[in-house]
Amino acid sequence: MKIAQLLYSGFGGTATVAFSLVDASDKIDWSMLFYGVEPLEENYRKRCAEKGIDCQFYHKKRVGFFDNSNYKKIEQALTVIAPDAIICHLPSLVFIARKYCNKNPLTKLVAVEHHALHLKKTKDWILSLLLMRQADKVVYLSEFYRDKIKEKIGRFFKEEKAAVVPNGVNTQIFKPIDENKLSPIFAIGMMGRLVDGKDFETIIEAVALLNNQGEKIQFLIAGDGPKMQQLENLVSEKRLENSVVFLGWLAEDQLIEYLNGLDVYIHSTAGETINTSVMQAMAMELPVLVSDVPEVNKMVIHGVSGFLFEKGDANELAEQLMLFMSNKNLIKVMGKQAREKAIKDYSAVRMLAQYIECFGENLPA
């Protein structure tokens, strides 16, 4: 089976999902077509080369500019690849994918809704409607997400086209490492783009509270984005330069090392879809602290694999961190529960099997 994936060229969670699908089976002939205003992440090119995957990049020159030249090139590339199925992670490319499928009706087109509901603007809701019209199947990451789309686009929603497929990660790559953590300082972390909606500020506030109580704690931030300067200014204002470290964007092998060095993982957010970073942390046997907002709050069993805290409540988050700091055995117990859930609900193999069901094919042996 040949599958082509269309996705964004810059840093983001969709690439993690795409590569997790690749990792789930070596029986599929994959192609990765990257497109965007940002240069292609070198790590994406490297991973494709390591796996012998056809990797192509189409550089969009201007934001909002109709890019007919690259659209034609992408259609030509698909013609050469001749895929049995296309997974479109980038809504703006669904039209060119549909154009190819119209000429090649045996090719199945699956579009994936990754965009967080609370961040959707008018154009994004229009794209949700158009994905339903253009794709053979539309993948939603949860039933909640699907139902919200259905509510919004009304009669244009087609039940037979909708599929719920939660994201997954390679639990054989993201797994606990049998090495003792070297640093005696209690370490917490969060990874992701430094953008609005990702609430790094509440974690920084919680670190400041614990710091003022004389607790030794270090917050390691893995990611980059437009809010970098704003967050650095907040850290400076709180005099936390020795407690908060900005690591920048990390490749997958670096992420594993990064997560292995943490005691607890935190995902503080205003709301989003099922989060890949939380899955990776859970697979690494880390307890997770997550904002009590849709839909990430469904990922954590409160008091079992981690804790939920009120969105923006630094005091509650600091109290939960103190529970772990005063009881290291709690880290082990909750961490094991987190990994068990990751293996059961968030494996890449499970995700790929569900995608292939969308194509109307059986999982390759």
Summary of the structure (lengths in Angstrom):
residues: 365
radius of gyration: 20.8
end to end distance: 11.0
largest distance: 66.7
contacts: 1213
relative contact order: 0.13
helix: 45%
strand: 20%
